[in-house]
Amino acid sequence: SSRATMLDGVAESAARFPGLALAYEALRGPEGTAVVLNAANEVAVAAFLDHQVPFTAIHAINLRTLERMAGRFAVPGGLDDLLDIDGRARAVAAAAAREAAR
């Protein structure tokens, strides 16, 4: 069926592009998880563009940030909560980027 083909394509893409799988995982996670992933990715890509980490470290930084932030934030009730999650995730991602640079 066309649905099976479409799902096969998603699974194949996730295997080839681990960041895609991480994005789907973040969307299925608790509210605020996508904020963590976005913040981590922005920090990781900036570190790559600044030649601090290799391209291959981006996914590792994102994953490490999600793991370290898991269970460390409440469901956001508004913009202030989202900004707080974003700031804390950026700090965690920056530490992960420093670790990846060693």
Beta strands, then each sheet from edge to edge (+ up, - down):
end
